[in-house]
Amino acid sequence: MLKEYHESIDSTNSEASRMLDAVSSVPGGFWGLHKKVIYSGQQTAGRGRMGRPFFSPRTGVYISLIYCPDALASGKPFDPAIYTSAAAVAVCRAIESLYGKNCLIKWVNDIYVNEKKVSGILTEGKLDPKTGKIGAIVVGIGVNIFTPEEDFPEELRSRAGSILDSSSDARIHQFVDLISCGCFDIFDSFDLPESEIPTQVMKEYRNRSNLIGKTVTVTPVIEQEAGRYEALVTDITGDARLVVKTADGRELSLSSGEVSLHS
């Protein structure tokens, strides 16, 4: 595992993408960056799902993990939800181990502490120009360690939170090590046919859900109100699909979209 730290950067995921572009024509290509960790104390142009801005002040840590799964080399389809779910479990374990805070997961990529979002995850695939297929993945993880002095922006204040009250016990570099090693250990298990780790991780992911048994509003196409509906969350499958039951009794298995708790 190779680590690279920045005090400030535009986006760790963008930097990871630039690094992959730079080696795309080199023999061995992406594999030279396998298990590279890029992290920063601030992002000036952080981004989340659907290209949304990701608030990234100096009170957090922002991590991107470069990983080249063996399965991709053999032509297996890339499923970002599996890596996002695994990373969510690794982040929860790291928070609980280092800071002693209980964590829950909101499908598919958000970590909650004390009913406030403290972390978001963005998994992206990187095309190998030589094959035209996904050759590497970049898992971006942002964590609010403590609350900014000026507080969170008004549009985030009602739902955003932090792990600690101050920076005195942040131990950022140790935290990054815990997350990175935890993620890579789980990712490695995906290419081991006899490993029970993937099943155990998805069971833990399900057990940490803050949605199962609750009514949510489902937005099938993110940021488009058309087609929204309410449903009861009944389960999360082994491949990270959210199972919901609609008011008319239909059971649906969701692989994408957005859900919010019914108020």
Secondary structure by P-SEA (a helix, b strand, c coil): cbbbbbcccccaaaaaaaaaaaacccccccccccbbbbbccccccccccccccccccccbbbbbbbbbbccccccccccaaaaaaaaaaaaaaaaaaccbbbbbbcccbbbbccccccbbbbbbbbbccccccccbbbbbbbbbcccccccccccccccbbbccccccccaaaaaaaaaaaaaaaaaaaccccccaaaaaaaaaaaaacccccbbbbbccccccccccbbbbbccccccbbbbbbcccbbbbbbcbbbbbccc
